[in-house]
C-alpha cells in the first residue's frame, strides 16, 4: 500500500450535503486469538492552518497499520487534542465467543458511536472550516466502560437532533444495522478517509496499551509483544499453558 497523503475530500463532500459532524470509525483486534475487539470513533476538529501547512501532524495521519508504535502514539495525542469528540468501544473475548466476531465488531462500533452521540451537544456554532463545534468543550474520551449499546428512544430530543447532524463513515463492508445515524461502509476506508484513519489510530493505541496491561495479569503469554495475535510465540504459549480467561475459545479450538 503506497504511503500516500490523504485529504479532506470525503469530509468536505459530506459537509456540502448538509451534515455538520463527520464521524470516522474503525476497529482493531478482529483477528486476534485473545483480548477484546475495539472500535474507535473520532470527529476531527480541523483548523485552517493545519490543513494548509504541509508539514503538519495532520498530514501524517494514515491507516494505523502503516505507522510505527511511536508515531501512532504521537498522532493519537494530537488527534485527541484536535477532536470535537473521540471514543472507544470494546467487546470482550467471552462475548465474541457467544455472538461471533462479526456481530461483536458491529457492537463495538455501535458502542463507540453511541458515546460520540452522548458527547456532542446538539447546540453548535459554525466553524470557519465548514465543520461545526459544540457550544461547550466536549473533547473528553471514554475508556473501559462500554456503556449501553441500545439506540436511544426517539423521544430523546437531544440525541435525535444530534443524530440528524451526523454522518458516520465506517471502515469495511458493513454498517450498523437499524441505527439512527446516516452511515456508509467504505472498503479500505482507513487508506481513503482521514477521519477513519484517525479512528484507527485511536483504537490501535488504546488496544495495544490494554494488552500491555493484561500481560501483568497473564504474564505467561507475553501479550504486550504480540497483542493477542496468533504469532508462533503466542501459539506455543497456548499449547504450554492452555487458555486464559481472555482467550477467544472459538478462535483457539483448532490449536488445542
TISE-688419 format. One line per 2 residues: their letters; for each residue z, x, y of N, C-alpha, C, O. Coordinates in Angstrom, 3 decimals. Example, Ala and Ser with C-alpha at 12.3 -4.5 7.8 and 13.67 -1.06 7.14 Angstrom:
BEGIN
as	7.800/13.190/-5.690/7.800/12.300/-4.500/7.800/13.200/-3.300/8.465/14.236/-3.319 | 7.080/12.850/-2.250/7.140/13.670/-1.060/7.870/12.900/0.030/8.039/13.409/1.138
//
This chain:
BEGIN
xx	0.000/0.849/-1.201/0.000/0.000/0.000/0.000/0.880/1.245/0.888/1.720/1.390 | -0.958/0.717/2.141/-1.015/1.544/3.344/0.202/1.346/4.224/0.765/0.254/4.298
xx	0.593/2.405/4.883/1.765/2.365/5.754/1.341/1.866/7.133/1.400/2.599/8.121 | 0.917/0.617/7.180/0.307/0.089/8.389/1.351/-0.509/9.327/2.435/-0.910/8.904
xx	1.004/-0.557/10.587/1.887/-1.140/11.597/1.605/-2.636/11.697/0.458/-3.057/11.848 | 2.654/-3.418/11.613/2.487/-4.865/11.714/2.540/-5.312/13.167/2.938/-4.558/14.054
xx	2.134/-6.544/13.387/2.107/-7.082/14.745/2.719/-8.479/14.756/3.244/-8.954/13.749 | 2.640/-9.123/15.915/3.247/-10.446/16.101/2.219/-11.574/16.053/2.486/-12.670/16.546
xx	1.073/-11.326/15.480/0.021/-12.343/15.480/0.484/-13.643/14.819/0.229/-14.730/15.338 | 1.152/-13.536/13.697/1.597/-14.729/12.979/2.624/-15.499/13.800/2.522/-16.715/13.962
xx	3.618/-14.773/14.319/4.664/-15.425/15.115/4.084/-16.072/16.364/4.458/-17.195/16.705 | 3.188/-15.392/17.044/2.586/-15.944/18.254/1.744/-17.187/17.945/1.712/-18.132/18.733
xx	1.075/-17.178/16.812/0.283/-18.337/16.409/1.179/-19.558/16.220/0.838/-20.656/16.661 | 2.319/-19.367/15.568/3.228/-20.485/15.328/3.876/-20.969/16.629/4.127/-22.163/16.792
xx	4.141/-20.058/17.538/4.696/-20.448/18.834/3.684/-21.305/19.601/4.058/-22.295/20.230 | 2.417/-20.927/19.548/1.369/-21.711/20.209/1.230/-23.096/19.584/0.799/-24.043/20.243
xx	1.592/-23.206/18.323/1.545/-24.503/17.646/2.730/-25.391/18.008/2.785/-26.557/17.615 | 3.681/-24.831/18.761/4.779/-25.648/19.252/6.154/-25.353/18.662/7.128/-26.018/19.014
xx	6.247/-24.374/17.779/7.547/-24.025/17.209/8.282/-23.060/18.138/7.665/-22.236/18.813 | 9.606/-23.176/18.160/10.415/-22.319/19.011/11.020/-21.147/18.262/11.148/-20.052/18.809
xx	11.388/-21.373/17.025/12.035/-20.345/16.220/11.184/-20.055/14.987/10.805/-20.975/14.263 | 10.888/-18.801/14.753/10.161/-18.387/13.559/11.146/-17.637/12.667/11.617/-16.554/13.013
xx	11.448/-18.229/11.516/12.379/-17.613/10.574/11.574/-16.882/9.505/10.718/-17.472/8.846 | 11.857/-15.601/9.343/11.296/-14.853/8.225/12.312/-14.793/7.106/13.507/-14.643/7.359
xx	11.848/-14.910/5.857/12.776/-14.896/4.724/12.172/-14.137/3.555/10.989/-14.284/3.250 | 12.997/-13.323/2.902/12.551/-12.572/1.728/13.741/-12.363/0.806/14.891/-12.431/1.239
xx	13.458/-12.108/-0.476/14.523/-11.901/-1.458/14.445/-10.496/-2.036/13.402/-9.843/-1.996 | 15.572/-10.049/-2.572/15.635/-8.786/-3.312/16.477/-9.009/-4.558/17.343/-9.883/-4.599
xx	16.203/-8.197/-5.571/17.010/-8.243/-6.788/16.528/-9.222/-7.824/17.240/-9.497/-8.790 | 15.349/-9.750/-7.651/14.842/-10.753/-8.598/14.728/-10.173/-10.008/15.050/-10.856/-10.980
xx	14.282/-8.943/-10.132/14.030/-8.355/-11.448/15.159/-7.527/-12.017/14.967/-6.850/-13.027 | 16.314/-7.555/-11.412/17.436/-6.719/-11.863/18.064/-7.258/-13.142/17.968/-8.447/-13.444
xx	18.701/-6.377/-13.880/19.467/-6.770/-15.072/20.892/-7.182/-14.716/21.570/-7.832/-15.513 | 21.344/-6.809/-13.532/22.728/-7.094/-13.136/22.800/-7.379/-11.652/21.941/-6.957/-10.877
xx	23.846/-8.108/-11.266/24.084/-8.415/-9.867/23.347/-9.654/-9.406/22.540/-10.216/-10.147 | 23.620/-10.081/-8.185/23.017/-11.313/-7.662/21.591/-11.113/-7.197/21.152/-9.987/-6.962
xx	20.873/-12.212/-7.067/19.645/-12.222/-6.294/20.041/-12.591/-4.872/20.839/-13.504/-4.660 | 19.483/-11.883/-3.903/19.887/-12.020/-2.499/18.664/-12.326/-1.646/17.613/-11.708/-1.810
xx	18.806/-13.270/-0.746/17.753/-13.581/0.225/18.258/-13.275/1.628/19.415/-13.539/1.956 | 17.386/-12.722/2.441/17.688/-12.503/3.854/16.843/-13.423/4.709/15.703/-13.731/4.362
xx	17.399/-13.863/5.828/16.665/-14.698/6.780/16.936/-14.158/8.184/18.076/-13.836/8.519 | 15.893/-14.062/8.995/16.009/-13.444/10.317/15.140/-14.200/11.321/14.001/-14.561/11.025
xx	15.697/-14.436/12.520/14.900/-14.847/13.674/14.958/-13.705/14.675/15.996/-13.476/15.297 | 13.868/-12.996/14.834/13.840/-11.854/15.735/13.872/-12.289/17.195/13.246/-13.276/17.580
xx	14.606/-11.541/17.986/14.648/-11.715/19.437/13.897/-10.540/20.030/14.364/-9.403/19.963 | 12.734/-10.805/20.612/11.840/-9.725/20.983/11.729/-9.606/22.495/11.331/-10.550/23.178
xx	12.086/-8.437/23.006/11.930/-8.158/24.427/10.563/-7.529/24.650/10.019/-6.872/23.763 | 10.026/-7.732/25.818/8.664/-7.279/26.104/8.519/-5.772/25.933/7.504/-5.316/25.406
xx	9.494/-4.993/26.359/9.366/-3.542/26.260/9.344/-3.091/24.809/8.728/-2.073/24.493 | 10.001/-3.825/23.921/9.988/-3.455/22.514/8.600/-3.663/21.915/8.180/-2.903/21.043
xx	7.893/-4.681/22.374/6.564/-4.969/21.839/5.520/-4.002/22.388/4.570/-3.647/21.690 | 5.696/-3.579/23.628/4.710/-2.714/24.275/4.909/-1.258/23.904/3.936/-0.529/23.708
xx	6.155/-0.824/23.806/6.471/0.576/23.530/6.069/0.932/22.105/6.684/0.454/21.152 | 5.066/1.747/21.952/4.537/2.076/20.628/5.486/2.947/19.812/5.316/3.064/18.598
xx	6.473/3.552/20.444/7.448/4.378/19.728/8.737/3.622/19.424/9.712/4.210/18.956 | 8.739/2.331/19.690/9.933/1.537/19.497/10.291/1.399/18.018/9.416/1.462/17.154
xx	11.581/1.210/17.731/12.040/0.912/16.372/11.320/-0.302/15.797/11.094/-0.397/14.591 | 10.963/-1.230/16.690/10.321/-2.476/16.261/9.058/-2.207/15.454/8.780/-2.908/14.480
xx	8.301/-1.206/15.849/7.039/-0.911/15.179/7.233/-0.131/13.883/6.263/0.165/13.184 | 8.465/0.199/13.564/8.756/0.863/12.292/9.100/-0.138/11.192/9.216/0.239/10.025
xx	9.263/-1.408/11.555/9.604/-2.430/10.563/8.432/-2.639/9.605/7.283/-2.787/10.022 | 8.755/-2.647/8.315/7.788/-2.964/7.271/8.549/-3.342/6.013/9.780/-3.339/6.011
xx	7.851/-3.659/4.965/8.469/-4.008/3.690/9.550/-2.983/3.339/9.308/-1.777/3.372 | 10.740/-3.475/3.005/11.866/-2.582/2.751/11.588/-1.594/1.624/12.157/-0.503/1.611
xx	10.727/-1.954/0.685/10.429/-1.060/-0.443/9.671/0.183/0.008/9.634/1.178/-0.717 | 9.069/0.142/1.185/8.301/1.279/1.683/9.133/2.221/2.545/8.612/3.201/3.076
xx	10.421/1.928/2.685/11.296/2.703/3.567/12.364/3.433/2.771/12.779/2.981/1.704 | 12.801/4.561/3.298/13.928/5.266/2.681/15.215/4.497/2.951/15.271/3.658/3.850
xx	16.244/4.789/2.169/17.532/4.122/2.364/18.073/4.392/3.770/18.644/3.502/4.400 | 17.896/5.595/4.248/18.384/5.956/5.595/17.645/5.148/6.663/18.267/4.609/7.579
xx	16.319/5.064/6.545/15.536/4.333/7.535/15.831/2.833/7.469/15.882/2.165/8.502 | 16.024/2.305/6.266/16.381/0.882/6.144/17.675/0.588/6.884/17.771/-0.412/7.596
xx	18.671/1.453/6.722/19.961/1.235/7.374/19.822/1.306/8.881/20.424/0.502/9.593 | 19.043/2.246/9.380/18.817/2.353/10.823/18.163/1.087/11.363/18.590/0.539/12.379
xx	17.131/0.634/10.676/16.409/-0.547/11.144/17.238/-1.814/10.973/17.149/-2.730/11.791 | 18.042/-1.871/9.915/18.895/-3.049/9.723/19.820/-3.252/10.922/19.990/-4.376/11.395
xx	20.411/-2.174/11.408/21.293/-2.276/12.578/20.529/-2.767/13.794/21.021/-3.616/14.536 | 19.326/-2.237/14.004/18.508/-2.660/15.141/18.088/-4.123/15.011/18.106/-4.872/15.987
xx	17.714/-4.518/13.807/17.294/-5.901/13.578/18.436/-6.860/13.890/18.234/-7.872/14.562 | 19.621/-6.550/13.409/20.768/-7.428/13.651/21.112/-7.486/15.140/21.454/-8.548/15.660
xx	21.021/-6.352/15.816/21.329/-6.306/17.245/20.310/-7.092/18.063/20.631/-7.603/19.137 | 19.092/-7.186/17.559/18.000/-7.794/18.315/17.475/-9.063/17.647/16.284/-9.369/17.711
xx	18.376/-9.785/17.015/18.022/-11.053/16.399/18.768/-12.191/17.075/19.908/-12.025/17.508 | 18.129/-13.334/17.163/18.820/-14.542/17.586/19.856/-14.911/16.535/20.972/-15.314/16.862
xx	19.476/-14.771/15.272/20.411/-15.027/14.175/19.884/-14.348/12.922/18.678/-14.156/12.767 | 20.791/-13.990/12.037/20.414/-13.469/10.729/21.437/-13.954/9.712/22.574/-14.270/10.062
xx	21.029/-14.011/8.471/21.933/-14.497/7.429/21.458/-14.008/6.074/20.295/-13.640/5.905 | 22.365/-14.008/5.116/22.009/-13.734/3.729/22.550/-14.841/2.847/23.571/-15.459/3.149
xx	21.854/-15.075/1.765/22.312/-15.998/0.737/22.229/-15.302/-0.603/21.318/-14.504/-0.824 | 23.145/-15.579/-1.493/23.112/-14.929/-2.790/23.502/-15.895/-3.891/24.284/-16.823/-3.687
xx	22.938/-15.655/-5.062/23.260/-16.422/-6.260/23.637/-15.419/-7.337/22.903/-14.466/-7.601 | 24.789/-15.644/-7.955/25.358/-14.667/-8.879/24.701/-14.716/-10.256/23.967/-15.646/-10.589
xx	24.992/-13.676/-11.044/24.351/-13.498/-12.342/24.596/-14.664/-13.288/23.680/-15.094/-13.990 | 25.824/-15.181/-13.316/26.114/-16.273/-14.247/25.297/-17.522/-13.927/24.883/-18.246/-14.832
xx	25.066/-17.770/-12.638/24.263/-18.932/-12.270/22.783/-18.681/-12.528/22.044/-19.606/-12.866 | 22.348/-17.430/-12.369/20.967/-17.092/-12.717/20.713/-17.415/-14.190/19.663/-17.952/-14.543
xx	21.678/-17.085/-15.038/21.548/-17.404/-16.461/21.488/-18.911/-16.699/20.807/-19.370/-17.616 | 22.190/-19.668/-15.886/22.259/-21.118/-16.079/21.000/-21.838/-15.611/20.516/-22.750/-16.282
xx	20.467/-21.427/-14.457/19.386/-22.213/-13.859/18.039/-21.497/-13.858/17.039/-22.103/-13.471 | 17.972/-20.270/-14.263/16.820/-19.357/-14.339/16.580/-18.667/-12.995/17.019/-19.142/-11.948
xx	15.884/-17.555/-13.049/15.744/-16.706/-11.862/14.881/-17.362/-10.785/15.117/-17.148/-9.596 | 13.904/-18.143/-11.174/13.069/-18.814/-10.171/13.898/-19.784/-9.332/13.846/-19.747/-8.102
xx	14.662/-20.647/-9.993/15.493/-21.600/-9.272/16.592/-20.892/-8.480/16.941/-21.316/-7.379 | 17.130/-19.820/-9.040/18.183/-19.071/-8.344/17.647/-18.419/-7.075/18.339/-18.372/-6.058
xx	16.420/-17.919/-7.134/15.820/-17.301/-5.948/15.606/-18.333/-4.847/15.912/-18.077/-3.682 | 15.084/-19.491/-5.215/14.895/-20.556/-4.223/16.237/-21.006/-3.642/16.327/-21.319/-2.455
xx	17.263/-21.037/-4.466/18.579/-21.423/-3.971/19.116/-20.394/-2.987/19.690/-20.760/-1.962 | 18.936/-19.111/-3.288/19.385/-18.055/-2.369/18.664/-18.171/-1.029/19.279/-18.006/0.024
xx	17.363/-18.455/-1.066/16.589/-18.647/0.174/17.135/-19.841/0.944/17.325/-19.767/2.158 | 17.387/-20.936/0.245/17.910/-22.123/0.911/19.259/-21.837/1.568/19.500/-22.259/2.699
xx	20.124/-21.134/0.875/21.437/-20.804/1.429/21.285/-20.019/2.728/21.927/-20.330/3.731 | 20.424/-18.991/2.699/20.240/-18.158/3.893/19.699/-18.977/5.059/20.158/-18.824/6.190
xx	18.739/-19.833/4.795/18.121/-20.616/5.875/19.093/-21.669/6.395/19.141/-21.915/7.600 | 19.863/-22.291/5.518/20.881/-23.248/5.974/21.869/-22.571/6.918/22.297/-23.174/7.903
xx	22.227/-21.349/6.632/23.135/-20.617/7.516/22.496/-20.365/8.880/23.155/-20.458/9.915 | 21.187/-20.041/8.865/20.472/-19.878/10.127/20.508/-21.174/10.931/20.732/-21.142/12.141
xx	20.292/-22.299/10.281/20.315/-23.586/10.980/21.682/-23.851/11.595/21.773/-24.412/12.687 | 22.725/-23.459/10.917/24.072/-23.641/11.461/24.355/-22.699/12.624/25.126/-23.025/13.526
xx	23.723/-21.524/12.595/23.976/-20.532/13.640/23.262/-20.854/14.941/23.793/-20.614/16.026 | 22.068/-21.393/14.831/21.230/-21.557/16.021/21.518/-22.893/16.695/21.465/-23.946/16.060
xx	21.818/-22.837/17.967/22.067/-24.043/18.734/20.763/-24.775/18.988/19.706/-24.161/19.131 | 20.854/-26.106/19.041/19.656/-26.886/19.360/19.336/-26.843/20.846/18.236/-27.213/21.254
xx	20.291/-26.393/21.662/20.053/-26.258/23.098/19.540/-24.860/23.368/20.260/-23.886/23.152 | 18.306/-24.744/23.838/17.672/-23.452/24.014/17.140/-23.285/25.428/16.942/-24.248/26.170
xx	16.918/-22.031/25.765/16.276/-21.721/27.043/15.020/-20.909/26.763/14.983/-20.113/25.825 | 14.010/-21.109/27.564/12.735/-20.439/27.336/12.887/-18.939/27.569/13.469/-18.500/28.561
xx	12.354/-18.176/26.639/12.399/-16.713/26.743/11.016/-16.224/27.156/10.006/-16.808/26.762 | 10.965/-15.175/27.934/9.700/-14.784/28.536/8.660/-14.325/27.514/7.471/-14.284/27.828
xx	9.084/-13.981/26.304/8.115/-13.561/25.302/7.434/-14.742/24.631/6.477/-14.566/23.877 | 7.925/-15.945/24.902/7.374/-17.117/24.231/8.316/-17.663/23.185/8.211/-18.825/22.794
xx	9.256/-16.815/22.720/10.292/-17.291/21.822/11.374/-17.966/22.627/11.341/-17.923/23.857 | 12.334/-18.590/21.970/13.462/-19.165/22.659/14.748/-18.521/22.216/14.845/-17.967/21.121
xx	15.740/-18.601/23.087/17.059/-18.059/22.799/18.086/-19.173/22.845/17.942/-20.127/23.610 | 19.113/-19.058/22.034/20.165/-20.062/22.121/20.898/-19.978/23.441/20.926/-18.924/24.076
xx	21.489/-21.078/23.855/22.218/-21.092/25.116/23.452/-20.211/25.056/23.918/-19.718/26.083 | 23.988/-20.007/23.848/25.109/-19.097/23.672/24.701/-18.033/22.676/23.794/-18.246/21.871
xx	25.365/-16.886/22.725/25.027/-15.791/21.824/25.386/-16.176/20.397/26.540/-16.482/20.096 | 24.378/-16.157/19.515/24.604/-16.535/18.122/23.996/-15.475/17.212/23.092/-15.759/16.426
xx	24.497/-14.264/17.328/23.947/-13.174/16.527/24.907/-12.736/15.431/24.745/-11.656/14.862 | 25.903/-13.558/15.128/26.809/-13.225/14.045/26.090/-13.383/12.714/25.308/-14.317/12.533
xx	26.352/-12.472/11.783/25.772/-12.575/10.454/26.747/-13.203/9.486/27.897/-13.485/9.822 | 26.261/-13.416/8.274/27.066/-14.003/7.215/27.126/-13.028/6.066/26.155/-12.331/5.772
xx	28.274/-12.986/5.419/28.433/-12.035/4.340/28.459/-12.718/2.976/27.457/-13.302/2.564 | 29.583/-12.655/2.269/29.585/-13.057/0.875/29.663/-14.551/0.642/29.316/-15.013/-0.444
xx	30.108/-15.326/1.623/30.247/-16.767/1.407/28.879/-17.417/1.313/28.079/-17.316/2.243 | 28.603/-18.078/0.208/27.275/-18.655/0.007/27.116/-20.003/0.684/25.994/-20.393/1.008
xx	28.201/-20.724/0.908/28.126/-21.978/1.636/27.509/-23.099/0.825/27.228/-22.959/-0.365 | 27.308/-24.208/1.500/26.781/-25.403/0.857/25.269/-25.408/0.969/24.732/-25.273/2.069
xx	24.577/-25.559/-0.139/23.116/-25.493/-0.102/22.487/-26.860/0.136/21.274/-26.946/0.332 | 23.264/-27.912/0.125/22.684/-29.233/0.296/22.085/-29.385/1.682/22.681/-28.950/2.667
xx	20.923/-29.993/1.767/20.319/-30.264/3.064/21.218/-31.202/3.848/21.830/-32.106/3.279 | 21.297/-30.989/5.141/22.159/-31.814/5.964/21.596/-33.234/6.064/20.382/-33.430/6.013
xx	22.462/-34.199/6.202/22.031/-35.586/6.332/21.275/-35.767/7.634/21.512/-35.059/8.613 | 20.364/-36.725/7.627/19.538/-36.940/8.818/20.371/-37.391/10.000/19.920/-37.306/11.142
xx	21.583/-37.872/9.744/22.443/-38.302/10.832/23.051/-37.168/11.610/23.622/-37.392/12.677 | 22.943/-35.932/11.097/23.458/-34.778/11.812/22.447/-34.395/12.885/21.498/-33.660/12.611
xx	22.644/-34.887/14.102/21.640/-34.736/15.151/21.349/-33.289/15.479/20.196/-32.907/15.681 | 22.412/-32.473/15.533/22.222/-31.075/15.916/21.316/-30.368/14.927/20.366/-29.691/15.322
xx	21.606/-30.522/13.637/20.829/-29.831/12.633/19.412/-30.388/12.544/18.460/-29.632/12.350 | 19.266/-31.701/12.684/17.944/-32.311/12.607/17.075/-31.863/13.766/15.901/-31.547/13.571
xx	17.632/-31.830/14.974/16.875/-31.379/16.133/16.489/-29.914/15.994/15.361/-29.528/16.298 | 17.443/-29.097/15.530/17.161/-27.677/15.381/16.059/-27.446/14.362/15.202/-26.585/14.560
xx	16.072/-28.216/13.255/15.078/-28.008/12.211/13.673/-28.306/12.711/12.714/-27.700/12.234 | 13.526/-29.229/13.666/12.212/-29.551/14.200/11.667/-28.432/15.079/10.464/-28.377/15.333
xx	12.525/-27.555/15.537/12.084/-26.422/16.341/11.733/-25.217/15.476/11.193/-24.235/15.984 | 12.024/-25.274/14.202/11.919/-24.131/13.317/10.598/-24.100/12.557/10.001/-25.135/12.259
xx	10.162/-22.882/12.253/9.132/-22.694/11.242/9.598/-21.573/10.335/10.031/-20.518/10.800 | 9.506/-21.812/9.040/10.013/-20.870/8.048/8.858/-20.227/7.302/8.027/-20.920/6.713
xx	8.805/-18.894/7.328/7.807/-18.132/6.578/8.523/-17.388/5.458/9.390/-16.553/5.716 | 8.160/-17.691/4.219/8.822/-17.134/3.047/7.861/-16.217/2.305/6.697/-16.562/2.098
xx	8.346/-15.064/1.910/7.526/-14.156/1.113/7.322/-14.731/-0.292/8.270/-15.220/-0.907 | 6.090/-14.674/-0.795/5.831/-15.103/-2.160/4.950/-16.325/-2.255/4.169/-16.613/-1.348
xx	5.077/-17.048/-3.367/4.205/-18.182/-3.662/4.877/-19.539/-3.496/4.205/-20.567/-3.570 | 6.181/-19.563/-3.275/6.901/-20.822/-3.366/7.692/-21.128/-2.094/8.296/-20.240/-1.492
xx	7.673/-22.393/-1.704/8.504/-22.873/-0.608/9.757/-23.531/-1.184/9.848/-23.750/-2.391 | 10.720/-23.843/-0.316/11.927/-24.537/-0.743/11.573/-26.010/-0.956/11.092/-26.658/-0.026
xx	11.797/-26.550/-2.142/11.432/-27.959/-2.372/12.336/-28.922/-1.609/13.539/-28.703/-1.467 | 11.711/-30.000/-1.122/12.440/-31.094/-0.464/13.339/-30.571/0.655/14.512/-30.936/0.746
xx	12.781/-29.722/1.496/13.547/-29.119/2.584/13.072/-29.675/3.909/11.910/-30.061/4.034 | 13.957/-29.725/4.910/13.697/-30.429/6.154/13.201/-29.524/7.276/13.315/-29.874/8.451
xx	12.648/-28.356/6.921/12.057/-27.453/7.898/10.624/-27.178/7.458/10.372/-26.930/6.279 | 9.686/-27.221/8.399/8.301/-26.900/8.047/8.224/-25.447/7.610/8.825/-24.570/8.231
xx	7.482/-25.197/6.541/7.523/-23.871/5.935/6.203/-23.508/5.291/5.357/-24.363/5.026 | 6.048/-22.209/5.046/4.851/-21.699/4.384/5.248/-20.508/3.524/6.017/-19.651/3.958
xx	4.722/-20.456/2.302/4.882/-19.296/1.444/3.687/-18.369/1.645/2.540/-18.816/1.616 | 3.949/-17.099/1.845/2.895/-16.134/2.138/2.964/-15.007/1.113/3.917/-14.229/1.099
xx	1.963/-14.926/0.270/1.911/-13.855/-0.722/1.785/-12.512/-0.010/0.968/-12.351/0.897 | 2.607/-11.550/-0.434/2.644/-10.228/0.205/3.050/-10.333/1.679/2.641/-9.526/2.513
xx	3.866/-11.351/1.972/4.267/-11.582/3.360/5.067/-10.452/3.966/5.030/-10.250/5.180 | 5.794/-9.705/3.137/6.582/-8.596/3.685/5.710/-7.432/4.116/6.212/-6.477/4.709
xx	4.416/-7.487/3.831/3.470/-6.494/4.339/2.553/-7.053/5.417/1.704/-6.339/5.950 | 2.728/-8.345/5.740/1.830/-9.000/6.695/2.553/-9.558/7.913/1.992/-9.583/9.008
xx	3.789/-10.004/7.733/4.509/-10.730/8.783/5.797/-9.990/9.110/6.631/-9.769/8.232 | 5.956/-9.613/10.349/7.063/-8.730/10.705/8.422/-9.416/10.548/9.410/-8.746/10.248
xx	8.493/-10.714/10.742/9.760/-11.422/10.563/10.194/-11.412/9.103/11.385/-11.303/8.812 | 9.245/-11.523/8.189/9.561/-11.447/6.768/9.987/-10.030/6.398/10.943/-9.843/5.645
xx	9.286/-9.040/6.921/9.652/-7.653/6.641/11.069/-7.351/7.137/11.832/-6.656/6.466 | 11.413/-7.875/8.312/12.765/-7.678/8.839/13.801/-8.301/7.915/14.858/-7.719/7.672
xx	13.492/-9.487/7.401/14.408/-10.145/6.469/14.550/-9.353/5.181/15.634/-9.302/4.599 | 13.474/-8.740/4.736/13.540/-7.941/3.512/14.460/-6.743/3.692/15.153/-6.343/2.756
xx	14.472/-6.168/4.893/15.350/-5.027/5.176/16.807/-5.463/5.183/17.656/-4.798/4.588 | 17.105/-6.572/5.849/18.479/-7.083/5.889/18.979/-7.381/4.481/20.106/-7.026/4.135
xx	18.151/-8.029/3.669/18.557/-8.383/2.313/18.751/-7.143/1.443/19.711/-7.060/0.677 | 17.840/-6.185/1.564/17.904/-4.979/0.732/19.142/-4.153/1.048/19.833/-3.708/0.132
xx	19.434/-3.940/2.316/20.615/-3.153/2.686/21.885/-3.852/2.231/22.797/-3.215/1.704 | 21.942/-5.161/2.434/23.115/-5.925/2.017/23.337/-5.802/0.514/24.450/-5.520/0.070
xx	22.284/-6.012/-0.265/22.452/-5.982/-1.720/22.776/-4.583/-2.230/23.618/-4.431/-3.114 | 22.126/-3.565/-1.690/22.416/-2.196/-2.120/23.873/-1.837/-1.860/24.525/-1.227/-2.707
xx	24.381/-2.213/-0.698/25.773/-1.921/-0.382/26.719/-2.708/-1.292/27.763/-2.201/-1.702 | 26.347/-3.938/-1.599/27.158/-4.742/-2.502/27.216/-4.106/-3.888/28.287/-4.052/-4.493
xx	26.090/-3.628/-4.397/26.075/-2.993/-5.712/26.887/-1.700/-5.705/27.495/-1.345/-6.715 | 26.901/-0.999/-4.579/27.755/0.177/-4.468/29.226/-0.184/-4.557/30.012/0.543/-5.164
xx	29.602/-1.304/-3.955/30.985/-1.772/-4.039/31.332/-2.203/-5.462/32.448/-1.980/-5.929 | 30.378/-2.817/-6.143/30.633/-3.283/-7.507/30.787/-2.122/-8.486/31.399/-2.281/-9.542
xx	30.239/-0.960/-8.148/30.445/0.207/-9.019/31.922/0.574/-9.121/32.364/1.078/-10.153 | 32.681/0.329/-8.071/34.107/0.621/-8.105/34.815/-0.225/-9.156/35.789/0.216/-9.766
xx	34.320/-1.439/-9.365/34.917/-2.340/-10.349/34.353/-2.079/-11.747/35.042/-2.289/-12.745 | 33.099/-1.622/-11.817/32.440/-1.378/-13.102/31.876/0.046/-13.112/30.658/0.221/-13.074
xx	32.728/1.053/-13.161/32.274/2.441/-12.990/31.396/2.973/-14.119/30.724/3.988/-13.935 | 31.380/2.330/-15.268/30.626/2.851/-16.410/29.119/2.674/-16.263/28.354/3.264/-17.026
xx	28.685/1.876/-15.301/27.263/1.520/-15.241/26.495/2.204/-14.114/25.266/2.146/-14.089 | 27.190/2.848/-13.185/26.531/3.575/-12.093/25.638/2.668/-11.250/24.504/3.020/-10.929
xx	26.172/1.481/-10.892/25.398/0.512/-10.118/24.959/1.055/-8.759/23.919/0.648/-8.242 | 25.732/1.964/-8.176/25.381/2.489/-6.854/24.061/3.250/-6.884/23.366/3.347/-5.872
xx	23.722/3.786/-8.049/22.488/4.568/-8.158/21.274/3.682/-8.415/20.278/3.790/-7.700 | 21.333/2.814/-9.414/20.146/2.050/-9.803/20.155/0.617/-9.283/19.159/-0.093/-9.423
xx	21.270/0.178/-8.682/21.378/-1.141/-8.036/21.175/-2.316/-8.999/20.868/-3.432/-8.581 | 21.354/-2.043/-10.293/21.224/-3.111/-11.273/19.853/-3.228/-11.898/19.655/-4.048/-12.795
xx	18.893/-2.426/-11.443/17.563/-2.481/-12.032/17.574/-1.846/-13.424/18.497/-1.110/-13.772 | 16.555/-2.136/-14.203/16.539/-1.731/-15.602/16.060/-0.317/-15.839/15.126/-0.108/-16.613
xx	16.663/0.639/-15.206/16.311/2.037/-15.419/16.763/2.488/-16.808/17.559/1.811/-17.460 | 16.254/3.627/-17.252/16.656/4.174/-18.545/18.157/4.419/-18.583/18.818/4.105/-19.574
xx	18.697/4.983/-17.498/20.133/5.254/-17.431/20.929/3.955/-17.555/21.930/3.910/-18.269 | 20.502/2.926/-16.880/21.205/1.654/-16.926/21.139/1.039/-18.321/22.143/0.529/-18.818
xx	19.971/1.082/-18.954/19.838/0.506/-20.288/20.686/1.259/-21.310/21.252/0.653/-22.220 | 20.772/2.565/-21.159/21.630/3.344/-22.050/23.095/2.974/-21.850/23.856/2.892/-22.814
xx	23.494/2.747/-20.579/24.883/2.369/-20.292/25.217/1.016/-20.916/26.335/0.804/-21.386 | 24.254/0.109/-20.918/24.470/-1.205/-21.534/24.651/-1.058/-23.044/25.526/-1.693/-23.632
xx	23.821/-0.217/-23.669/23.938/-0.001/-25.112/25.270/0.639/-25.480/25.831/0.355/-26.538 | 25.772/1.501/-24.603/27.027/2.197/-24.879/28.253/1.338/-24.582/29.262/1.435/-25.280
xx	28.171/0.497/-23.549/29.363/-0.208/-23.065/29.294/-1.726/-23.181/30.275/-2.413/-22.899 | 28.149/-2.252/-23.593/27.991/-3.697/-23.607/27.730/-4.232/-22.212/27.471/-3.474/-21.277
xx	27.802/-5.542/-22.088/27.508/-6.186/-20.809/28.782/-6.399/-20.004/29.840/-6.698/-20.558 | 28.666/-6.243/-18.703/29.773/-6.542/-17.799/29.682/-7.995/-17.357/28.764/-8.717/-17.746
xx	30.635/-8.413/-16.547/30.640/-9.786/-16.034/29.481/-10.067/-15.091/29.121/-11.226/-14.887 | 28.895/-9.029/-14.514/27.834/-9.250/-13.542/26.445/-8.999/-14.120/25.460/-9.008/-13.382
xx	26.355/-8.777/-15.423/25.040/-8.649/-16.052/24.444/-10.033/-16.310/25.163/-10.993/-16.585 | 23.133/-10.113/-16.217/22.402/-11.339/-16.499/22.088/-11.360/-18.001/21.203/-10.645/-18.471
xx	22.798/-12.157/-18.712/22.672/-12.158/-20.174/21.263/-12.516/-20.619/20.766/-11.959/-21.598 | 20.620/-13.426/-19.924/19.267/-13.815/-20.302/18.263/-12.691/-20.069/17.197/-12.681/-20.684
xx	18.588/-11.746/-19.191/17.721/-10.618/-18.928/17.956/-9.481/-19.927/17.065/-8.664/-20.163 | 19.155/-9.433/-20.513/19.565/-8.295/-21.334/19.543/-8.580/-22.833/19.844/-7.694/-23.632
xx	19.192/-9.801/-23.223/19.313/-10.176/-24.632/18.429/-9.305/-25.542/18.818/-9.020/-26.675 | 17.276/-8.888/-25.077/16.403/-8.059/-25.902/16.962/-6.656/-26.087/16.658/-5.995/-27.080
xx	17.777/-6.194/-25.140/18.384/-4.869/-25.258/19.434/-4.831/-26.346/19.628/-3.802/-26.994 | 20.119/-5.960/-26.551/21.239/-5.994/-27.479/20.859/-6.591/-28.831/21.702/-6.687/-29.723
//
